[in-house]
Amino acid sequence: MERRSLLRAAVLGGSAAVFGGTLWRGAAYAAPAQPGTGPYGALGSPDANGIRLPSGFTSRVIARSGQTVSGTSYTWHNAPDGGACYTDGSGWIYVSNSEINPSGGASAVKFSSAGAITAAYRILSSTRQNCAGGKTPWNTWLSCEEVSLGYVYETDPWGVQAAVRRAAMGRFKHEAAAADPVRQVIYLTEDETNGRFYRFIPSTWGNLSSGTLQVMVAGSATSGSFTWADVPDPDGSPTATRSQVSGSKSFNGGEGCHYADDTVWFTTKGDNRVWQLNLTSNTYELAYDDSLVTSGTAPLTGVDNITGSSSGDLFVAEDGGNMEICVITPADVIAPFLRIDGQSGSEITGPAFSPDGTRLYFSSQRGTSGSSSGGITYEVKGPFRT
């Protein structure tokens, strides 16, 4: 689905304003929590799990940090973070990172065709602060270390094959990864206040053991054209990868990353923006910027992990804010999809859809306790748009 640019506009008293030919529909932004502002309608009262959902949706707890996953003997990890889903016969698997240092790593939960939990297990151990990552077209999970000179680890969601460190993908404060099967590259974000946006070109698509790391080169504006340049020393030593290429574009705290339909979106938490790269025209622009909201309350704050549905909707999780997952539709509407009450000391992480698109998985990283040992992983089921 082709997606129009969403922003470069401002809300003025609830009316739509046009900047540079881009329309931001003011009503959706001026009063984002009002009934009917999003495709799923208003949020209801908190359910038994403290989650406010639109009509027709239900939630359940899948796992809690430090406790055994229901029906298994496996103890769920602390600080659950980035995640993804994989088809497993007639069922599926949800993979989740652990953002603690030391230890970190990643775990998985396996579901039957009816959604019953059938197994849970570890797929990555002895790594550091595994934050986000990304799913590959060949059904592996790229788990990224959010530490200085961190690595990307390629892991097996089934837990059969041993995880492999992919040093060729660069050593920096990794956050998220998104695979582009058309151009046969992996996009990578960097969680630094002056981080960069990268792509990795494998020597052979499907094999990440070798290849070329490149960085995005562009001006300081919030829109324009861009190119790619090779990073001379992907190992980040003695010079950090973000400082090696003159003219590479700086981004304030790279977070989630999602690819679909010749477009890649990524978030920057430092300035609360969602960026959009059109890969056919090699141009970039803002898809969301809360600083342009001049009336009412910004609908999305603390942008973090991002994923997409088959309808073309983007789902963006908040780190803080109102503890919401917000939806950005192809029709340029931004509104809350869900909100977690009573967990203001946490953040929402790891949104990912089941293969059939009827269930959304995510975590509250620190839960009600505000501690990494209080993480809760949820499932929301309902009539998602297709």
Solvent accessible surface area in square Angstrom, and as a share of the most:
residue,aa,sasa,rsa
1,M,124,0.55
2,E,162,0.73
3,R,21,0.08
4,R,121,0.44
5,S,27,0.18
6,L,0,0.00
7,L,0,0.00
8,R,68,0.25
9,A,1,0.01
10,A,8,0.06
11,V,0,0.00
12,L,98,0.49
13,G,72,0.69
14,G,27,0.26
15,S,61,0.40
16,A,57,0.44
17,A,11,0.09
18,V,94,0.54
19,F,101,0.42
20,G,74,0.71
21,G,71,0.68
22,T,8,0.05
23,L,54,0.27
24,W,0,0.00
25,R,88,0.32
26,G,1,0.01
27,A,72,0.56
28,A,10,0.07
29,Y,0,0.00
30,A,22,0.17
31,A,38,0.29
32,P,14,0.09
33,A,62,0.48
34,Q,99,0.44
35,P,103,0.65
36,G,61,0.59
37,T,28,0.16
38,G,14,0.14
39,P,49,0.31
40,Y,37,0.14
41,G,27,0.26
42,A,43,0.33
43,L,38,0.19
44,G,33,0.32
45,S,91,0.59
46,P,57,0.36
47,D,52,0.27
48,A,111,0.86
49,N,42,0.22
50,G,18,0.17
51,I,1,0.00
52,R,67,0.25
53,L,14,0.07
54,P,3,0.02
55,S,106,0.68
56,G,58,0.56
57,F,17,0.07
58,T,88,0.51
59,S,22,0.15
60,R,79,0.29
61,V,46,0.26
62,I,4,0.02
63,A,5,0.04
64,R,96,0.35
65,S,8,0.05
66,G,52,0.50
67,Q,102,0.45
68,T,82,0.48
69,V,1,0.00
70,S,81,0.52
71,G,78,0.75
72,T,33,0.19
73,S,107,0.69
74,Y,41,0.16
75,T,69,0.40
76,W,3,0.01
77,H,10,0.04
78,N,47,0.24
79,A,3,0.02
80,P,0,0.00
81,D,2,0.01
82,G,3,0.03
83,G,14,0.14
84,A,10,0.07
85,C,9,0.05
86,Y,0,0.00
87,T,80,0.47
88,D,34,0.17
89,G,73,0.70
90,S,92,0.60
91,G,8,0.07
92,W,13,0.05
93,I,0,0.00
94,Y,0,0.00
95,V,0,0.00
96,S,0,0.00
97,N,0,0.00
98,S,0,0.00
99,E,34,0.15
100,I,45,0.23
101,N,80,0.41
102,P,107,0.67
103,S,63,0.41
104,G,1,0.01
105,G,0,0.00
106,A,0,0.00
107,S,0,0.00
108,A,0,0.00
109,V,0,0.00
110,K,51,0.22
111,F,3,0.01
112,S,34,0.22
113,S,70,0.45
114,A,83,0.64
115,G,2,0.02
116,A,54,0.42
117,I,31,0.16
118,T,75,0.44
119,A,32,0.25
120,A,12,0.10
121,Y,41,0.16
122,R,88,0.32
123,I,14,0.07
124,L,8,0.04
125,S,64,0.41
126,S,106,0.68
127,T,5,0.03
128,R,85,0.31
129,Q,48,0.22
130,N,0,0.00
131,C,8,0.05
132,A,4,0.03
133,G,9,0.09
134,G,8,0.08
135,K,86,0.37
136,T,2,0.01
137,P,69,0.43
138,W,69,0.24
139,N,69,0.35
140,T,26,0.15
141,W,4,0.01
142,L,2,0.01
143,S,0,0.00
144,C,0,0.00
145,E,3,0.01
146,E,16,0.07
147,V,16,0.09
148,S,84,0.54
149,L,65,0.32
150,G,0,0.00
151,Y,25,0.09
152,V,0,0.00
153,Y,23,0.09
154,E,16,0.07
155,T,3,0.02
156,D,18,0.10
157,P,0,0.00
158,W,75,0.26
159,G,39,0.38
160,V,115,0.66
161,Q,126,0.56
162,A,89,0.69
163,A,36,0.28
164,V,67,0.38
165,R,129,0.47
166,R,40,0.14
167,A,54,0.42
168,A,27,0.21
169,M,0,0.00
170,G,0,0.00
171,R,62,0.23
172,F,6,0.03
173,K,58,0.25
174,H,0,0.00
175,E,0,0.00
176,A,3,0.02
177,A,3,0.03
178,A,8,0.07
179,A,16,0.12
180,D,0,0.00
181,P,65,0.41
182,V,100,0.58
183,R,67,0.25
184,Q,87,0.39
185,V,3,0.02
186,I,0,0.00
187,Y,0,0.00
188,L,0,0.00
189,T,1,0.01
190,E,0,0.00
191,D,23,0.12
192,E,37,0.16
193,T,111,0.65
194,N,67,0.35
195,G,0,0.00
196,R,37,0.14
197,F,1,0.00
198,Y,0,0.00
199,R,46,0.17
200,F,0,0.00
201,I,55,0.28
202,P,11,0.07
203,S,84,0.54
204,T,88,0.51
205,W,63,0.22
206,G,35,0.33
207,N,70,0.36
208,L,0,0.00
209,S,64,0.41
210,S,53,0.34
211,G,33,0.31
212,T,55,0.32
213,L,2,0.01
214,Q,24,0.10
215,V,0,0.00
216,M,0,0.00
217,V,34,0.20
218,A,19,0.15
219,G,50,0.48
220,S,116,0.75
221,A,60,0.46
222,T,45,0.26
223,S,40,0.26
224,G,35,0.33
225,S,79,0.51
226,F,5,0.02
227,T,86,0.50
228,W,44,0.15
229,A,30,0.23
230,D,82,0.42
231,V,7,0.04
232,P,90,0.56
233,D,68,0.35
234,P,40,0.25
235,D,73,0.38
236,G,6,0.06
237,S,61,0.39
238,P,136,0.86
239,T,61,0.35
240,A,32,0.25
241,T,2,0.01
242,R,55,0.20
243,S,72,0.47
244,Q,34,0.15
245,V,23,0.13
246,S,112,0.72
247,G,45,0.43
248,S,12,0.08
249,K,11,0.05
250,S,58,0.38
251,F,7,0.03
252,N,51,0.26
253,G,6,0.05
254,G,3,0.03
255,E,3,0.01
256,G,2,0.02
257,C,12,0.07
258,H,37,0.17
259,Y,33,0.13
260,A,31,0.24
261,D,80,0.42
262,D,47,0.25
263,T,13,0.08
264,V,0,0.00
265,W,10,0.03
266,F,2,0.01
267,T,0,0.00
268,T,0,0.00
269,K,70,0.30
270,G,49,0.47
271,D,43,0.22
272,N,14,0.07
273,R,54,0.20
274,V,0,0.00
275,W,9,0.03
276,Q,9,0.04
277,L,0,0.00
278,N,56,0.29
279,L,13,0.07
280,T,94,0.55
281,S,61,0.39
282,N,71,0.36
283,T,54,0.31
284,Y,6,0.02
285,E,32,0.14
286,L,5,0.02
287,A,0,0.00
288,Y,0,0.00
289,D,3,0.02
290,D,33,0.17
291,S,80,0.51
292,L,56,0.28
293,V,24,0.14
294,T,86,0.50
295,S,34,0.22
296,G,59,0.57
297,T,90,0.52
298,A,19,0.15
299,P,5,0.03
300,L,0,0.00
301,T,43,0.25
302,G,16,0.15
303,V,0,0.00
304,D,5,0.03
305,N,8,0.04
306,I,13,0.07
307,T,21,0.12
308,G,17,0.16
309,S,22,0.14
310,S,95,0.61
311,S,10,0.06
312,G,20,0.19
313,D,0,0.00
314,L,2,0.01
315,F,0,0.00
316,V,0,0.00
317,A,0,0.00
318,E,1,0.01
319,D,34,0.18
320,G,20,0.19
321,G,51,0.49
322,N,82,0.42
323,M,5,0.02
324,E,2,0.01
325,I,0,0.00
326,C,0,0.00
327,V,1,0.01
328,I,0,0.00
329,T,3,0.02
330,P,29,0.18
331,A,56,0.44
332,D,0,0.00
333,V,29,0.17
334,I,0,0.00
335,A,1,0.01
336,P,14,0.09
337,F,0,0.00
338,L,0,0.00
339,R,52,0.19
340,I,5,0.02
341,D,45,0.23
342,G,69,0.67
343,Q,8,0.04
344,S,108,0.70
345,G,44,0.42
346,S,3,0.02
347,E,18,0.08
348,I,0,0.00
349,T,0,0.00
350,G,1,0.01
351,P,7,0.04
352,A,7,0.05
353,F,28,0.12
354,S,3,0.02
355,P,69,0.43
356,D,90,0.46
357,G,20,0.20
358,T,52,0.30
359,R,22,0.08
360,L,0,0.00
361,Y,0,0.00
362,F,0,0.00
363,S,0,0.00
364,S,0,0.00
365,Q,7,0.03
366,R,57,0.21
367,G,1,0.01
368,T,105,0.61
369,S,77,0.50
370,G,35,0.33
371,S,48,0.31
372,S,43,0.28
373,S,63,0.41
374,G,19,0.18
375,G,0,0.00
376,I,9,0.05
377,T,0,0.00
378,Y,3,0.01
379,E,6,0.03
380,V,0,0.00
381,K,91,0.39
382,G,15,0.14
383,P,86,0.54
384,F,16,0.07
385,R,92,0.33
386,T,133,0.77
